[in-house]
């Protein structure tokens, strides 16, 4: 298939620039795959649509303040998005003005007494740079100098409110450079209602990186290759998920990152979701055979993105096309800080 088949026209004013005034007050579109019905609702009613006793899987990755600004040796300002630390304590990063950022170029981050020096030690095939600091950096480095890595379609600088709102209430394991946005809708009250309905909430971790948010730059879907992202499923979570599968309990994934983690961890030989640390570059596109996920809570995604391809594969392209047009007609808010869709 061609990526152009997943294009649509979106009025710019429907791209959410800020979160809802109150977390959990977003709108919710409910899409029923078996009947093709599309219902306009509210996130406050989310639990009413959940199957009783289901398993709700959430991604507990925490967003790192991974966007930093450095001064280059020539005096210019360069923006870095730090993706992942390597075993030798160097870092993979995306950089602005990439054609000018070459091996051997030096940078300074911060100022006295919190000053750090780094240089680029390799230019990678995927367009990223490997950056080596003069000393090992810790999370304190990001907390003091970093910015919340809001996506480029949010046309404003990050502020204090984003530090909380661009983070799920159950975020635990630091490492994402973008939020697992479907989880941003949950509040303690909504989660309490989920559990009161007899549903079990199970955490897994996928650290969101370029594999999730980079656009498709190839004409044909088969030519697009995802970046690898790290994920982890604890033995406890894997046990609960596998017991649910055996018992025929519906598994509801929160977000496309949870979907990709569950489907990547499934082992064909044993028919089970495996625990442990791993990496995935799974690109779910039409023709994919679903193994674990039964239902999906997600946001409204950007045109021609791997995320839109995934949800179209899950629900059927014709149904998603109709639901998205209804969302536009009904003035839903789109993308990271936008409204939600529950696909049953």
N, C-alpha and C positions, 0 to 999 in steps of 0.2 A: 504493500500500500504506500501511497505518497503522503508525506507530512501535510501537504496542502489540503488534504481531505479533512484535516482536523483544525482548520482555520475558521474563525468567525469574527464578525464585526462587533466590537464592544465599545459603547459610548465611554469616553474617558472619565466622565463624572461618576461612573459606577465602580471605578477602581478605588477601594477603600484606602484612604490616606491615614486614618486613625482608627483605633479600636472603638467598639460600641462604648457608650458612656458607662455602662455597667457590664461587667463580664457575665456572659451567659444570657444576655438579652437579645442576642442575634436572632435573625430569622432562620427557619429550617425548612428546606424543601424535602419532602419524603417521596421517593421514587420506588414504586413497586414493580419489580421486573416481570413477575408472572402475569400481572393484569395490565401493565403499561400505564397505570394511574400515576398522576403527579399531583401531590397535595401541598398547598402552602400552609406552613405552620410556624411555630416558634420553638427556639431551643429549650425553653422552659417546659415544653411538652415532650421532649426527647424520650423520656422514659416510657411514655404511653405507647410508643411505637416499637419498643424493644420486645423481642420474644421473652416471655417469662423464663427465668432460670438460665439465660444465655451467659456466654463467656465474653466479657468486654476486654479486649487487648489494647493496652496503651503503650506508647513509646515515651519512656521517662528520661530521654536524653535532655540535657540542659544546654541552652544556648550560651556559647562563650562570647564575650565581648571581643570578637576576633578581628574587627576592622581597626587598623591603626595607621597613623600617618607618620612618615619618617622624612628626615631631611637627607637628601642625597649629597654626595661629595661635591657635586656641582652647584649645590644650593637650592635645588628644586624640591618641591614637596611631592612625595610618592605615597600612594595609598596601597596598603597591603591587606589582604584578607588571608589570615593564617588558617590553613585547613587541617593540618595534622602534624603531630610530632613524629619524627623518625627515631629509629633505635639509637642512632648516634647523637641524639639531642638536637639535630638540625630540624628545620620545619619546611613543609611544603606550603607554598603561598601563591595566591593570585596577585598580580600587581597591575597598577594602572601604567599607562605609557610604556607598555610591555616591550616595544621594540628598542627602547633606550636602556632597559634594565638587563645588563649583561653580566656574565661571570666575572668576578673580581671587583665589581662595583660595591662601594661601601656606603653605609647608612647609619644615621643616629636616630634613636628613639628616645623621647622624653628629654629631660634636662636635669642638671645637678639639683639635688643629690640622687635623683632617680633616672640615671642615664645609661643607655645600652647601645652597644655597637654591634653591627652585623654586616655580613657581606653575602652576595650571591655566589654560590659554589657550583651550581649547575642550572642549565636551561633544559627543561624537560619537554618530551614530545607532545604532551597534552597542553602545552602553553604555560604551565606553572613554573615557578622557580623554587629551587632549594636554597634556603637561607640558613646560614650558620651564625650564631651569636658568639661573642667573645666569652660569655659565661652562660650557664644553664638558666633558662627563664622558668618562672613558675606562674601559677594562676594569678598571683599578685600583680604580675606584669600586665596581664590583660585587664584586671579589675581597675588598675590605676590609670592606664594609658589607653585602653581600648574603648571602642564605641559599639553599641548594639548594631549588628550587621543587618539593618533593614534592607529589603530588596530594592533594586533600582527603580521599580515602578511606584514606590512611595517617594514622592517628590518633596522631601523635607529632611532636615537633620534629625537624628535620634535625640530623644530627651529623657528626662528622669522617669517619666511614666512608662516608656518603652522597656525599661529594665525589668518591670514586673509584668506588663501586659504582653510582651513578646516572649513569654515564658509560660509553660503550663503550670498548673498548681501542684502537679506531682513531679516536676522536673527534679532529677537527682544526680545523674551522671553527666558531668561537663564534657562537651566535645562537639556540639553541633555549631555550624556557622549559619544556620537558618532554622527557624522554629518548625517543629512538626505541627503545622497550623490547625489541623482538625481538633487537636486537644486544647487549643486556646479557648474553646467555648465552654469547657467544663468548669463548674464551681463546686465547692464543698457540698452545697445543697443538692445539686444535680447528682453528684456521686452518691450521696446518702440515699437518694430516691432509687438509684440504680440497684444498690445493695438491698434496699427494702423490698424490691421486686424479686428478690431471690437470685439476682445476677452476681457473678463473680468478676472482679476486676483483677487482671493479671498484667504485670509490667514486663516489658522487654525493652531492649535498647538498640536503636540504630542512630549513629551520629550522622546527622544530615550534612552532606557535602555536595560537591558539584554534580554527582550522579543524580541527585534529586532536582536541582534547580537550573542546570545549564540548558540552554535551548538546543533543539535538534537543528543541526546545520547541514544535514544531508537531505536530498530530495526523497530518497527511498528509505522507509523505516528500517529495512534490513541492513542498511549501511551505517546506521547510528550505533555507536558503542558508548555505553555508560561508563562513567568513572566508578572505581571501586569505593565502597563505603563500609566502615566497620560496624558490626553488630554483635550483640551478646544476648543470649537467652540463658537464664539461670536454670539449674536442674529442677528447682521447685516449680518455676513457671512452665518449663517443658513438660513436667509431670502432669500439671493441671490441664494444660492444653491437650495432651495426648489422651488423658482420661475423658475429657469432654468429647473428643473425636470418637472414641470408642463407644461412648454412651449416646452419640447422635445429638449432643447439645450444640445449638447454633453458636458459631464463633463470629463475633462482630469485631472487625478491625477498626481502630481509630487512626485514620489517615493512611495515605499511600505508603509511608515509611513502615508502618506496622504490617501492611500487606506484603511488602517486598521482603521484610524480615521473616515472616512466617513461611512464605512460599519458598524462600531461599533455604531455610533450615529444614525443609521437609526432605526426608530420606526415602527414596523410592523402594529400596530393598526392604526396609523395616516397616514402611508406612507410618513413620513417626516423625515428629518434629524433634530435632536434635538440640541438645543444650551445648553451651560453650561459646567461645569467641570465634568469629569468622569474618569474612569479607564478602560482599556481593556487588555484582554489576548487572544484576538481573533487570532486563528490559521487558516488561510485560506488554505484549502487543497482540493484535488479533490472531487467533489460532492457539493462544496459550491454554493449556489444560490446568484448570484450577484444582488445587489439592487440599487447601486448609480453610480458606476464608469463605464464609457464607454470606455475611452482610458487611457493609462499609459505611462509616461516617467520614465525610471528606469535605473539603471546601470547593469553591468554584475556581477552576484552574485557567492558566494562561493559554491562549491559542497556540497551536502547533507545539505543545509541550509533551514530554513523556508522561506527565501526570494525567493530562487529558486523554492520552492514548490508553493509559491504564484503566481509567474509569469507564471509558468507552468499550474497552474489552470486557470489563466486568458486567456492565449493564446492557451492552449492545449499543452500537453507534447511533442507530436511528432514535432510540429512546433518549439517549443523552443529548443528541442534537435538539430534540423537542423540548427537553427539560431546560437546557441552556437558553433556548429562545424564550421560554416562559419566564425564566429568571430575569432576562433582559427586559421583557415586557412588563414584568411586575416590579422592576427597579430593585432587584437584589443587589447587594454589594459583593464584589468579586475579590479574589486573591487572598493574601495572607491575613489581613484584618477584616475580611469579608464574612458573609453568611455561610451557612452549612447546608450540606446535602446528605441525607441518610438513604442509602440504597439497600432495599430489602429484597 
